[in-house]
């Protein structure tokens, strides 16, 4: 992918994600509003049923207390119908239908207090029937006893309508707190509402009565649902029943948690994929830039030895030099040296490639690590002396014989020393120290060079990373040395720590297990 398209794609992905998240939150908001509306509808339905049930309980209580024998007295007047309707319909020449309807309606105003409160009872008895009579013009049909009994029996069906006119009745005489609590709970449970609730009854002046529970007292200022509990003879509200739900939001969330959880998980998944994708693209962009830098640096590294080999080859073709054995030997050694230099560069790249693919196998054997370090630093000390520098050694480890891979540990040390030398100014000062910490063999390589920025401490072990990037070659290298060092230390199950300050130098601490 072309690097210039990555920012464009990132912008479009970000815009798409913002739109998607916005729509999801908009949908969640509307879904919550719908849940609240459904909840409100259920509560109001429960309140309506509660009001009806409380009214029925009140009527039943008044009847049982004062007028237990009332219905028997009313039935005594059942033979006095207030209205009789007979309808005849001629169906054909020989048959007609007779439909009759009789009813008895009686209204009684029953006193229930000395202040004028009453119970208005309306009772209606009805009797109806339909007959099909076959018409015979030659003789009259005998009225059978069964038909006569059916017409005259007065088997009325009973309907009662009752209404309490209790404008002056005390509220505690009309409703019991425990009964009210039980009815409300039952109605809410039938509607599928199990949330904690508080209830209270207010009068026509919106003043709270003594019919109230603890929850309502504590949350009376919260949003409430109200419905008329008792009305007067002109259908004006005398008392109002109000409900509050202090944990309504929690209840709605718990009742709909699969939907909400699925929505939030999908949002988190989309956000996670977005973050991973953006991070991956940025890493790919950075890797592409680093690889470009690596190619530029490698080109520069190869350019000098190739030029040197070219000059040496041309010189050997000169007759004057060809006849001079010393000159021939000098240019031959120069070609060999530059060839080995290029070979080393290629081997570094190949070794890192093998390490990345986990194809490197360590050949561990018991080794005198102190002698290995001395041997390695002895040859490297010549390079430092050419720059008028100084390499100091301090061997404090008393246990230094353990299993390592000599080749890779030696290369690791060379990379650390080479890194310290490259990033040091003129006359470098490099020190090597060893010590034992428990079962660890600790090797410290320190310099007084340019150091590094704090944010680069975690990046220096990345492949191809260099403090100088681009086509700047004041510090040579491919950015593979420290990455190789870290891989070798990890393969030996060791640890590597870096301490560095800008312009004050760096220290690399290698801990290798001796067991």
RATA-V61541 format. One line per field, one symbol per residue. ss: DSSP state (~ for helix, > for strand, _ for the rest). phi: phi as a letter, one per 20 degrees, with the letter a starting at -180 (. if undefined). burial: + if it has 24 or more other ideal C-beta (glycine too) atoms within 12 Angstrom, else -. A space follows every 50 residues. Layout:
ss = ???
phi = ???
burial = ???
This chain:
ss = __~~~~~~~~~~~~~~~~~~~~~~~~~~~~~~~~~~~~~~~~~~~~~~~~ ~~~~~~~~~~~~~~~~___~~~~~~_______>>>>>>>>____>>>>>> >>>>>>>>>>>______>>>>>>>>>>>>>>>>>__________~~~~~~ ~~____>>>>>>>>>_____~~~~__~~~~~~~~~~~~~~_______>>> >>>____>>>>>_~~~~~_____>>>>>>>>_____>>>>>>>>___~~~ ~~~~~_~~~~~~~~~~~~~~~~~~~~~~~~~~~~~~~~~~~~~~~~~~~~ ~~~~~~~~~~~~~~~~__~~~~__~~~~~~~~~~~~~~~~~~~~~~~~~~ ~~~~~~________>>>>~~~~~~~~~~~~~~~~~~___>>>>>>_____ >>>>_~~~~~~~~~~~~~~~~~______>>>>>>>>>__>>>>>>>>___ ___~~~________________________~~~~~~~~~~~___>>>>>> >___>>>>>>>>>__
phi = .fffefffffffffffffffffffffffffffffffffffffffffffff gfffffffffffffedcfdfffffffdfedfebccccdceebfdbbdccc bcbcdbdcddfcbfenfbdedddcdcbbaccddeeceebeefffffffff fefmfeedccccbedcfdffffeebdgfffffffgfffffenddffcccb ddefemefeeebdfffffdfeffcdcbgeccefdmefecceccccfdfff fffffcffffffffffffffffffffffffffffffffffffffffffgf feffffffffffffffffffffedgffffffffffffffffffffffgff ffffffeldedfdebfceffffffffffffffffffelebddcbedfedc dbebegffffffffffffffffedfglfdcccccadcmedddcddccdef mbfgfefeefeffmfbfecmedcfcepdmdgfffgffffffemdcccdcb cgmdoccdddddfee
burial = -----+---+--+---+------+---+------++--++-+++-+++++ +-+++-+++-++----+------+---+--+----------------+-- -+++++---+-+----+++-+-+++++++-+------------------- -----+---+-++++++-+-+--++-+--++-+++-++--+-+-+-++++ +++----++-+++-++--++---+++++++-------+++++++++-+-- ++---+------+----------+------+---+----+--++-+++-+ ++--+---+--+---+--------------+--++--+---+-++--++- ++--+------+----+-++-++--++--++--+----+-+-+-+-+--+ -+-+++-+++++++++++++++++---+-+++++-+---+++++++++++ ++---++-+++++++++-+-----++++++++++++++++++-+-+++-+ ----++++++++++-
